[in-house]
């Protein structure tokens, strides 16, 4: 048996519901085997939600538009090239590492080659993303991938119209235990924002980031469902203004302000940064002021 997520459109933050579907896995790398798994996932889901329309987004999709909406095929305009290339190439070419990158030559290869390029594995820690001369953060998680995917949909109205016909999305290749970014999740979020009249906020990164903060705030307010152990790990540090924090990328800084789910930290090298409070608790060393 196997479990795969279905991303269902939700017209409020966090803009999607995750429905985990269990099904009998058909092994093998053949396209026909992948398509058997897609049918099993969809049949299971629609037996529970017969009123919902679900679309597989991947190169294995049997539905109209499903393959074209895949990051391997969905085109994103790149100003410096003066043309569009697949979203997957934009994503991989934007990665900036401790010891190299961004590798812009990946904009000119096929998506599968871009994804498998050895430099992406051998250049040290991933630091950020670059696109069109602008740097994008790693946090919130998946924000850069979702940003370029949704903007690609805005640039391709006919494909966007197909996505807007559906209530839920799958990607048979996506395993959340092994991967982070998911085109099915990005598509579900796009449809939700479209239905809510907020899709224009996708165009500018600042307003798009604000939507993610809304999502994070909403999820925190609904944290009654979070386990006691997780709540303790989040709150027991007793963070206060004046504490020092050691960030993997920005170095040592001082917490100047605490705003609900976000802390404002001033770093000597890069200035003031807003960081997610929970992420800092889990990933940074925090010390009391001496």
SVG drawing of the C-alpha trace seen along z (x, -y; Angstrom):
<svg xmlns="http://www.w3.org/2000/svg" viewBox="-21 -47 53 50">
<polyline fill="none" stroke="black" stroke-width="0.4" points="0.0,0.0 1.0,-3.6 -0.2,-7.0 -0.2,-10.2 -1.7,-13.6 -4.5,-15.3 -4.5,-19.1 -8.1,-20.3 -9.0,-24.0 -9.9,-25.9 -11.3,-29.4 -9.6,-30.6 -6.0,-30.4 -4.0,-28.3 -5.8,-28.0 -5.7,-24.2 -6.7,-21.1 -4.5,-18.0 -6.4,-14.7 -4.1,-11.7 -5.3,-8.8 -4.2,-5.2 -4.1,-2.9 -2.5,0.3 0.8,-0.8 1.6,0.4 5.4,0.7 7.7,0.1 8.8,-2.9 6.6,-2.4 4.2,-5.2 1.3,-2.7 2.2,-1.7 2.2,-5.4 -1.2,-5.9 -2.6,-2.9 -1.6,-4.7 -3.2,-7.9 -6.5,-6.1 -6.3,-4.4 -5.7,-7.7 -8.5,-9.5 -11.0,-6.6 -10.3,-6.5 -10.7,-10.3 -13.9,-10.5 -15.5,-7.6 -15.4,-10.0 -16.0,-13.3 -18.0,-12.5 -18.9,-16.2 -15.3,-17.2 -13.3,-17.4 -9.7,-16.3 -6.8,-16.8 -3.5,-15.0 -0.7,-17.4 2.4,-15.6 4.0,-14.2 2.0,-11.0 -1.4,-12.7 -4.1,-11.3 -6.3,-14.4 -6.5,-17.4 -4.1,-20.0 -2.6,-17.8 0.7,-17.3 0.9,-20.9 0.4,-22.2 3.4,-20.2 6.5,-22.2 8.3,-20.3 6.1,-21.9 4.4,-25.0 6.3,-28.0 7.6,-30.9 8.8,-34.1 12.5,-35.0 13.2,-38.6 17.0,-38.2 16.4,-35.5 13.5,-37.3 11.5,-34.1 9.7,-31.5 11.2,-28.3 9.7,-25.5 9.1,-26.4 11.3,-23.5 14.3,-25.1 13.6,-28.5 13.4,-26.9 16.6,-24.8 18.5,-27.7 17.6,-30.0 19.2,-28.0 22.1,-29.8 24.5,-27.7 27.2,-28.3 29.8,-27.2 28.2,-28.2 25.2,-29.2 22.9,-30.3 23.6,-28.1 21.8,-30.1 22.9,-27.7 20.2,-25.4 17.6,-27.7 18.7,-26.4 18.5,-22.6 15.6,-20.3 13.9,-20.1 15.0,-16.6 18.6,-17.6 18.2,-20.7 16.8,-18.8 19.5,-16.1 22.5,-18.5 25.3,-17.3 26.2,-20.9 22.8,-21.1 24.1,-18.3 27.7,-19.3 27.7,-23.1 27.1,-23.1 24.2,-24.4 21.3,-26.1 21.1,-29.8 18.5,-31.4 17.0,-31.7 17.7,-34.3 15.4,-35.3 15.5,-38.4 18.1,-40.1 16.1,-39.6 16.9,-37.4 14.2,-35.2 14.3,-33.5 14.1,-29.9 11.5,-30.7 8.5,-30.4 9.1,-27.0 8.2,-26.5 7.5,-30.3 9.8,-30.7 8.5,-27.6 4.9,-28.6 5.6,-32.2 7.1,-31.3 4.5,-28.5 1.5,-30.7 3.0,-33.6 3.5,-31.2 -0.2,-30.4 -1.0,-34.1 1.1,-34.3 -0.7,-31.3 -4.4,-32.1 -5.6,-29.0 -3.9,-26.7 -5.1,-28.7 -8.7,-28.3 -8.2,-24.5 -6.9,-24.6 -9.8,-26.7 -12.3,-24.0 -11.0,-21.7 -11.4,-21.5 -8.5,-19.3 -5.1,-18.3 -2.6,-15.4 0.9,-14.7 1.7,-11.0 5.4,-11.6 5.3,-13.8 6.1,-12.0 6.1,-14.5 8.5,-12.3 11.1,-12.9 10.2,-16.2 9.1,-19.7 7.8,-21.6 4.6,-20.4 2.9,-21.6 -0.4,-20.2 -0.3,-22.3 0.7,-25.4 -2.2,-24.8 -4.7,-24.4 -3.5,-27.6 -3.8,-29.5 -7.4,-28.3 -8.3,-29.2 -6.8,-32.7 -8.7,-33.1 -12.0,-32.2 -11.3,-34.6 -10.5,-37.5 -6.9,-37.6 -5.0,-36.2 -3.6,-39.7 -1.6,-39.6 0.5,-36.8 2.2,-39.2 4.3,-41.1 6.4,-39.1 5.7,-41.5 2.0,-41.0 2.4,-37.3 4.6,-37.0 1.8,-38.7 -0.5,-35.9 1.9,-33.4 2.0,-35.3 -1.8,-35.2 -1.5,-31.5 1.0,-31.1 -1.1,-33.3 -4.2,-31.3 -2.4,-28.0 -1.1,-29.2 -4.5,-30.3 -5.8,-26.9 -3.0,-25.3 -5.4,-23.7 -5.0,-20.6 -1.2,-20.7 0.2,-18.1 1.2,-19.3 4.8,-18.3 5.0,-20.5 3.5,-23.5 6.0,-23.1 8.9,-23.0 7.6,-26.2 7.0,-28.3 9.4,-27.0 12.5,-29.0 11.0,-32.2 12.3,-34.5 12.6,-38.1 13.8,-41.3 17.5,-41.7 18.2,-38.0 20.9,-37.1 20.2,-34.7 22.7,-32.8 21.3,-32.4 22.9,-30.0 22.9,-32.6 22.9,-36.0 25.2,-35.2 24.7,-36.6 22.0,-39.2 19.9,-40.8 16.1,-40.4 14.6,-43.9 10.9,-43.1 8.4,-40.2 5.3,-40.4 3.0,-37.4 4.5,-34.7 7.4,-36.8 10.5,-38.3 12.5,-41.3 16.3,-40.8 19.0,-43.2 22.2,-41.7 25.4,-43.7 26.0,-42.6 22.5,-42.6 20.5,-44.9 17.0,-44.2 15.2,-40.9 11.8,-39.5 12.0,-35.8 9.4,-33.2 9.4,-32.7 8.7,-28.9 11.3,-28.4 13.9,-30.3 13.1,-28.2 13.6,-25.0 16.6,-26.0 18.7,-28.8 20.7,-29.0 19.1,-31.7 20.9,-33.1 19.8,-35.5 21.3,-38.9 24.5,-39.1"/>
</svg>
